[in-house]
Amino acid sequence: MMLAVQERRYGAASAGAGPLLDVRGLRVHFVTSRGVVRAVEGVSYQVRPGEIVAVVGESGCGKSVTALAIMRLLAKPAGRVVGGSVGFNGRDLLTLSDEEMRAIRGRDIAMIFQEPMTSLNPVLTIGLQIMEPLEIHLGYDEARARARAVEVLGLVGISDAERRLEQYPHQFSGGMRQRVMIAIALACNPKLIIADEPTTALDVTIQAQILELMKDLCRRLGIALVVITHNLGIVARYADRVNVMYAARLVEQGVADDIFNRPRHPYTVGLMRSVPRLDRPRGNKLETIEGLPPNLLEPPEGCRFAPRCPARQARCASDPPLVEVEPGHNSACLRADELNGDAGYRRLGLLTTGAATGAVRADREQPPILTVRNLKKYFSIAKGLGLLGGGHATVRAVDDVSFAIARGETLGLVGESGCGKTTVGRTLLRLEQATAGEVVFEGSDLVRAEAEEMKRLRQKIQVIFQDPYSSLNPRMTVGEIIAEPIRVYRLEPDAASIAARVADLLAQVGLFDYMAERYPHELSGGQRQRVGIARALAMKPSFIVCDEAVSALDVSIQGQIINLLEDLQRRHGLTYLFIAHDLAVVRHISSRVVVMYLGRVMEIADRDTLYADPLHPYTKALLDAAPVPDPAVERARAPRLLGGELPSPLTPPMGCVFHTRCPLASAECRETVPALREIRSGHHAACIKL
């Protein structure tokens, strides 16, 4: 009943309605020991009822700070709003008292944070956390609040809601926790929801479920939604209008179709061109935006993008205002009129036309450099704590996995979180000891290799980790980090030779030799990842495991690192195992792809074959769920969502592990474990329906 009332309440919202949120000239500063960080400078935008507005840009551009300023949640005393206004429903939120703001926050404006596990209270049940704002803001008694909690849990697709109210956050999967966050946000019938990277921690299939749910609720209930994200595919699929931020300022804003099809700012053009496309064949090297965003402690005069812009002129030294270049489309570029499609982008040097590079040709005439046969890795974990006991349970993280990698090949390994892909990589590196199976590298079985032989083999097998900051020693300089393996393995005769080798490695990964004197915290994320790559190359390896090597990077920096990896592969004849969850990135860099689900291999095929004609239902679901950064393409695609949650590896389903979510599952699938078999030449799949 309440839901129906809410639909009637907001269903009449029209495009002609006035703005619900009206941000004007917002300026936010952070006072630090090094000076004042100008985190947000003159940001203005509006959001109407029922509208979905996206805010995009690189890390540190001010997206999240703008949202926190709107919510009056800036960390004090360092963070402070120094100018502008935030109009909401006719009131300026910045002029309200703390008590007045608390009455609005959670009731009329709700926020969904990036990481649900840190946003939910681990010692309170889910029910108490949903009921709390209802009792505080709407004055509900316990019975009425509980009934509403059950209603909103059902609204966000959580079954058996009555029982789930008594559970704690750790008893929910990542996707379920994010649904709980949405339920809390919806509980008090808000007019506006601000979602800060709401799907970053989610797998692509769960991400699609969450976003379709939020879009449906916004359309039905008239809720305005501000989505902060770096995923341009999500923006293309769901956003009505887009705000592009760079270095604390808005540089472009307009309807989604205009932003994607006719960007009128060089930064937006570069951002769009940096993204690998899942719906297009692999062609040229990825476009990149060279350089780094400016330091907001000392931002440059004039256009802040000018130092990285190929189209800059002397007049760019003046500060360009954000002006309307066509109806509903604003740009902060003095040459916006010249940015009129591919011809204009190319004329201004914003669009390169280099020849397609293609992947390195793998040597399939020789034996594979690495062969994995029936690999298993099981973990034993305690069911209870201390005297309570409870015995042990077995997690089958990797269960009977087999594949081979040719010399010079890049093999992509994809799948949802918990599928075992990182455990495969760690087992190949002998960072985990295999439970069973063989890993044959250049004729030697890594599973059974003795310590002395393993020390020799480690020179040829290296790894690039996901988080470059945590994988680099903060107490060592960049030069010491890269030199350490060279010194330990005595690959150079003296200190001068080591220093020369370090300088050469820095040059190979696109860094200056003087950076050898810096510490990791003095580098950007992209630069730290380059240091990690240089360290891996120091041993002159033939095989490198890239474990989510670009997932923590902004899209423009991601393109630089992918191009670097490809260049190094061509130069040194390297072989990569590229572990990732981004299907578009895997398509661009890989020559073949392995798809895993819950510890097992579902499909193996050549890259182009797999993406053009997948055989396994799970692979099809992954590709259907992945958004494409093109609004026209997204509108033409019917949403095909994969139902259900990823089962726990503690209690995997009997038979085919995918049958609980598979649209083709039959009784036989619940009893038979399908073998991985060759369906076509070079194309393997594990499905009894094929």
Secondary structure, 3 states (H helix, E strand, C coil): CHHHHHHHHHHCCCCCCCCCEEEEEEEEEEEECCEEEEEEEEEEEEECCCCEEEEECCCCCCHHHHHHHHCCCCCCCCEEEEEEEEEECCEEHHHCCHHHHHHHECCCEEEECCCHHHHCCCCCCHHHHHHHHHHHHCCCCHHHHHHHHHHHHHHCCCCCHHHHCCCCHHHCCHHHHHHHHHHHHHCCCCCEEEEECCCCCCCHHHHHHHHHHHHHHHHHHCCEEEEECCCHHHHHHHCCEEEEEECCEEEEEEEHHHHHHCCCCHHHHHHHHCCCCCCCCCCCCCCCCCCCCCCCCCCCCCCCCHHHCCCCCHHHHCCCCCEEEECCEEECCCCHHHCCCHHHHHHCCCCCCCCCCCCCCCECCCCCCEEEEEEEEEEEEECCCHHHCCCEEEEEEEEEEEEEECECCEEEEECCCCCCHHHHHHHHCCCCCCCEEEEEECCEECCCCCHHHHHHHHCCEEEECCCCCCCCCCCCCHHHHHHHHHHHCCCCCCHHHHHHHHHHHHHHCCCCHHHHHCCHHHCCHHHHHHHHHHHHHCCCCCEEEEECCCCCCCHHHHHHHHHHHHHHHHHHCCEEEEECCCHHHHHHHCCEEEEEECCEEEEEEEHHHHHHCCCCHHHHHHHHHCCCCCHHHHHHCCCCCCCCCCCCCCCCCCCCCCCCCCCCCCCHHHCCCCCCEEEECCEEECCCCC
